[in-house]
């Protein structure tokens, strides 16, 4: 069994950490772009997942295809 993350953020806290709106965090969680956990019907994001997300250089922009 995996160990529990040491710190979990709410969507609001993750938005403050990443300096982006909560709505975008929720969208990324639903789309699987940002990994999170649903606990009691509310999203939680581990500190490790946030740091990995930042380290990936992900900007949230969809990749452009040729011709755009």
Contact map, one row per residue, 1 for C-alpha under 8 A:
11100000000000000000000000000000000000000000000000000000000000000000
11110000000000000000000000000000000000000000000000000000000000000000
11111000000000000000000000000000000000000000000000000000000000000000
01111100000000000000000000000000000000000000000000000000000000000000
00111111000000000000000000000000000000000000011100000000000000000000
00011111000000000000000000000000000000000000011000000000000000000000
00001111100000000000000000000000000000000000011000000000000000000000
00001111110000000000000000000000000000000001111000000000000000000000
00000011111111000000000000000000000000000001111000000000000000000000
00000001111111000000000000000000000000000111100000000000000000000000
00000000111111100000010011000000000000000011100000000000000000000000
00000000111111110000010000000000000000000000000000000000000000000000
00000000111111111000000000000000000000000000000000000000000000000000
00000000111111111100010010000000000000000000100001000000000000000000
00000000001111111111110010000000000000000000000000000000000000000000
00000000000111111111100000000000000000000000000000000000000000000000
00000000000011111110000000000000000000000000000000000000000000000000
00000000000001111111000000000000000000000000000000000000000000000000
00000000000000111111100000000000000000000000000000000000000000000000
00000000000000110111110110000000000000000000000000000000000000000000
00000000000000110011111110000000000000000000000000000000000000000000
00000000001101100001111111000000000000000000000000000000000000000000
00000000000000000000111111100000000000000000000000000000000000000000
00000000000000000001111111110000000000000000000000000000000000000000
00000000001001100001111111111000010000000000000000000000000000000000
00000000001000000000011111111100000000000000000000000000000000000000
00000000000000000000001111111110000000000000000000000000000000000000
00000000000000000000000111111111110000000000000000000000000000000000
00000000000000000000000011111111111100000000000000000000000000000000
00000000000000000000000001111111100000000000000000000000000000000000
00000000000000000000000000111111110000000000000000000000000000000000
00000000000000000000000000011111111000000000000000000000000000000000
00000000000000000000000000011111111000000000000000000000000000000000
00000000000000000000000010011011111100000000000011001000000000000000
00000000000000000000000000001001111110000000100010000000000000000000
00000000000000000000000000001000011111000011110010000000000000000000
00000000000000000000000000000000001111100011100000000000000000000000
00000000000000000000000000000000000111111111000000000000000000000000
00000000000000000000000000000000000011111111000000000000000000000000
00000000000000000000000000000000000001111100000000000000000000000000
00000000000000000000000000000000000001111110000000000000000000000000
00000000010000000000000000000000000001111111000000000000000000000000
00000000011000000000000000000000000111101111100000000000000000000000
00000001111000000000000000000000000111100111110000000000000000000000
00000001111001000000000000000000001110000011111011000000000000000000
00001111100000000000000000000000000100000001111111000000000000000000
00001111100000000000000000000000000000000000111111100000000000000000
00001000000000000000000000000000000000000000011111110000000000000000
00000000000000000000000000000000011100000000111111111000000000000000
00000000000001000000000000000000010000000000111111111100000000000000
00000000000000000000000000000000000000000000001111111110000000000000
00000000000000000000000000000000000000000000000111111111000000000000
00000000000000000000000000000000010000000000000011111111110000000000
00000000000000000000000000000000000000000000000001111111110000000000
00000000000000000000000000000000000000000000000000111111110000000000
00000000000000000000000000000000000000000000000000011111110000000000
00000000000000000000000000000000000000000000000000001111111000000000
00000000000000000000000000000000000000000000000000001111111110000000
00000000000000000000000000000000000000000000000000000000111110000000
00000000000000000000000000000000000000000000000000000000011111000000
00000000000000000000000000000000000000000000000000000000011111100000
00000000000000000000000000000000000000000000000000000000000111110000
00000000000000000000000000000000000000000000000000000000000011111000
00000000000000000000000000000000000000000000000000000000000001111101
00000000000000000000000000000000000000000000000000000000000000111111
00000000000000000000000000000000000000000000000000000000000000011111
00000000000000000000000000000000000000000000000000000000000000001111
00000000000000000000000000000000000000000000000000000000000000011111
